[in-house]
Amino acid sequence: MKYRNARQYEGFWENDLRHGKGFERYPTGNTYFGQFKYGKAHGKGVYTWGNEEVYDGEWNQGLKEGHGIWKGVNNDSYIGEWFSSKAHGYGVHTWPNGDRYEG
């Protein structure tokens, strides 16, 4: 389906909402491929920004929650737990120079 604002969605629907496995492309060039629940990212999914930053992990009602891997454009990364779309709980952040924070 193509929206008026050039957003595109391909996948499953329920009650006129994205529900189940799907792929969405936003006008910004960002994409999401994964599970939806009643219109929001929910379950396992991969969100890629137009600048090639990536989050691959778990979602809850459109927010990054659970375990996930984020890779930044400058080669830094975070692997660990997320809550309300923020790194939260145990995780490992690695910077481009090789420095790491674990905790």
Contacts in CASP RR format, 6 or more apart in sequence:
PFRMAT RR
TARGET T0000
AUTHOR 0000-0000-0000
METHOD contacts of the structure
MODEL  1
MKYRNARQYEGFWENDLRHGKGFERYPTGNTYFGQFKYGKAHGKGVYTWG
NEEVYDGEWNQGLKEGHGIWKGVNNDSYIGEWFSSKAHGYGVHTWPNGDR
YEG
1 8 0 8 1.000
1 9 0 8 1.000
1 10 0 8 1.000
2 8 0 8 1.000
3 9 0 8 1.000
5 27 0 8 1.000
6 27 0 8 1.000
7 24 0 8 1.000
7 25 0 8 1.000
7 26 0 8 1.000
7 27 0 8 1.000
8 24 0 8 1.000
8 25 0 8 1.000
9 18 0 8 1.000
9 22 0 8 1.000
9 23 0 8 1.000
9 24 0 8 1.000
9 25 0 8 1.000
10 22 0 8 1.000
10 23 0 8 1.000
10 24 0 8 1.000
11 18 0 8 1.000
11 20 0 8 1.000
11 21 0 8 1.000
11 22 0 8 1.000
11 23 0 8 1.000
12 18 0 8 1.000
12 19 0 8 1.000
12 20 0 8 1.000
12 21 0 8 1.000
12 22 0 8 1.000
12 36 0 8 1.000
13 19 0 8 1.000
14 20 0 8 1.000
14 38 0 8 1.000
15 38 0 8 1.000
17 36 0 8 1.000
17 38 0 8 1.000
17 39 0 8 1.000
18 24 0 8 1.000
18 36 0 8 1.000
18 39 0 8 1.000
18 40 0 8 1.000
19 36 0 8 1.000
19 37 0 8 1.000
19 38 0 8 1.000
19 39 0 8 1.000
20 35 0 8 1.000
20 36 0 8 1.000
20 37 0 8 1.000
21 34 0 8 1.000
21 35 0 8 1.000
21 36 0 8 1.000
22 33 0 8 1.000
22 34 0 8 1.000
22 35 0 8 1.000
22 36 0 8 1.000
23 31 0 8 1.000
23 32 0 8 1.000
23 33 0 8 1.000
23 34 0 8 1.000
24 31 0 8 1.000
24 32 0 8 1.000
24 33 0 8 1.000
25 31 0 8 1.000
26 32 0 8 1.000
28 49 0 8 1.000
28 50 0 8 1.000
29 49 0 8 1.000
29 50 0 8 1.000
30 47 0 8 1.000
30 48 0 8 1.000
30 49 0 8 1.000
30 50 0 8 1.000
31 47 0 8 1.000
31 48 0 8 1.000
31 50 0 8 1.000
32 41 0 8 1.000
32 45 0 8 1.000
32 46 0 8 1.000
32 47 0 8 1.000
32 48 0 8 1.000
33 45 0 8 1.000
33 46 0 8 1.000
34 41 0 8 1.000
34 43 0 8 1.000
34 44 0 8 1.000
34 45 0 8 1.000
34 46 0 8 1.000
35 41 0 8 1.000
35 42 0 8 1.000
35 43 0 8 1.000
35 44 0 8 1.000
35 45 0 8 1.000
35 59 0 8 1.000
36 42 0 8 1.000
37 43 0 8 1.000
37 61 0 8 1.000
40 59 0 8 1.000
40 61 0 8 1.000
40 62 0 8 1.000
41 47 0 8 1.000
41 59 0 8 1.000
41 62 0 8 1.000
42 59 0 8 1.000
42 60 0 8 1.000
42 61 0 8 1.000
42 62 0 8 1.000
43 58 0 8 1.000
43 59 0 8 1.000
43 60 0 8 1.000
44 57 0 8 1.000
44 58 0 8 1.000
44 59 0 8 1.000
45 56 0 8 1.000
45 57 0 8 1.000
45 58 0 8 1.000
45 59 0 8 1.000
46 54 0 8 1.000
46 55 0 8 1.000
46 56 0 8 1.000
46 57 0 8 1.000
47 54 0 8 1.000
47 55 0 8 1.000
48 54 0 8 1.000
51 73 0 8 1.000
52 73 0 8 1.000
53 70 0 8 1.000
53 71 0 8 1.000
53 72 0 8 1.000
53 73 0 8 1.000
54 69 0 8 1.000
54 70 0 8 1.000
54 71 0 8 1.000
54 72 0 8 1.000
55 64 0 8 1.000
55 68 0 8 1.000
55 69 0 8 1.000
55 70 0 8 1.000
56 68 0 8 1.000
56 69 0 8 1.000
57 64 0 8 1.000
57 66 0 8 1.000
57 67 0 8 1.000
57 68 0 8 1.000
57 69 0 8 1.000
58 64 0 8 1.000
58 65 0 8 1.000
58 66 0 8 1.000
58 67 0 8 1.000
58 68 0 8 1.000
58 82 0 8 1.000
59 65 0 8 1.000
60 66 0 8 1.000
63 84 0 8 1.000
63 85 0 8 1.000
64 82 0 8 1.000
64 84 0 8 1.000
64 85 0 8 1.000
64 86 0 8 1.000
65 82 0 8 1.000
65 83 0 8 1.000
65 84 0 8 1.000
65 85 0 8 1.000
66 81 0 8 1.000
66 82 0 8 1.000
66 83 0 8 1.000
67 80 0 8 1.000
67 81 0 8 1.000
67 82 0 8 1.000
68 79 0 8 1.000
68 80 0 8 1.000
68 81 0 8 1.000
68 82 0 8 1.000
69 77 0 8 1.000
69 78 0 8 1.000
69 79 0 8 1.000
69 80 0 8 1.000
70 77 0 8 1.000
70 78 0 8 1.000
70 79 0 8 1.000
70 87 0 8 1.000
71 77 0 8 1.000
74 96 0 8 1.000
75 96 0 8 1.000
76 93 0 8 1.000
76 94 0 8 1.000
76 95 0 8 1.000
76 96 0 8 1.000
77 93 0 8 1.000
77 94 0 8 1.000
78 87 0 8 1.000
78 91 0 8 1.000
78 92 0 8 1.000
78 93 0 8 1.000
78 94 0 8 1.000
79 91 0 8 1.000
79 92 0 8 1.000
80 87 0 8 1.000
80 89 0 8 1.000
80 90 0 8 1.000
80 91 0 8 1.000
80 92 0 8 1.000
81 87 0 8 1.000
81 88 0 8 1.000
81 89 0 8 1.000
81 90 0 8 1.000
81 91 0 8 1.000
82 88 0 8 1.000
83 89 0 8 1.000
87 93 0 8 1.000
89 103 0 8 1.000
90 103 0 8 1.000
91 102 0 8 1.000
91 103 0 8 1.000
92 100 0 8 1.000
92 101 0 8 1.000
92 102 0 8 1.000
92 103 0 8 1.000
93 100 0 8 1.000
93 101 0 8 1.000
94 100 0 8 1.000
END
